[in-house]
Amino acid sequence: MSAVLATAPRPDLSAYREATTLPFPKLVEELAKIIGKKLTAYIASVKDTRAIDRWIAGSDSYKGVEERLRLAYRLAKVLNDHEGPASGPSLADGAQSGTHRPCSNSLAPRGRPRRGWSGNPGRRAGVPGRSIRSRP
């Protein structure tokens, strides 16, 4: 009896191939379509989107930028292919709005106070005698 081994599909393989084979100007253009020019500029560590426009036009990039943007394209492409085209712009909007910070837990979404928030920025509700400022 022969056993047939089936490998699990690799959804990131096509994104990897595209990220490594696309010419840099085309890669920047496609990444900007998925996540927007502002977020692309942020990932590239440039201050404005004019550099993105120059790279799309074919000029040389700064040192280390191409590698970061190729990785960002790979991740954005996998998310875009899996979640659909709406995930890219919504990802870019959430990163730019500043109203939701899931990692820092320092800002609640607008209009909704966090549970246990006393209104005093120096104290946490529910923890007597402990101040936020007193933490090392």
Phi, psi and omega in degrees: 000129182258139180260135178259120179264122178252129178273149179291142179294147180252097183294338182271357184293316179292323177295321178297315180298316179295318182295330182269337185255339181294140172297149187304315179300320179292321179298316180295320179297315180293320179296319178295328176293324184282310187248352179097157183290325182294315180290326175297317178296321179297316179296324180281356181062041173245156188278333181220174185274357178296325177296323178297316178298321178295319180292323176296324179287343174119004179283164182287149179268171177284168181295130176084349184288319184299318180297316179297317182289328176294319177294317178297321178296317180300313180294315181295322180294317178298313179296318181295319179290324183280313185268341183102168185296340182287341184288329181295301179298325179291327175295316180294320179296318180293325180288334184264339188285326179077008182268348182224120178234089185293336183276323187269340181056026183262342183231128175273157175303149184305137174085355181232111178289148177292154176294130179088005181279124184269348183095345179263117183292345181271346184232148172260136178288140176091353178238090184293137175076007181242126181256147176296324182289342184274356179288144180289000000 
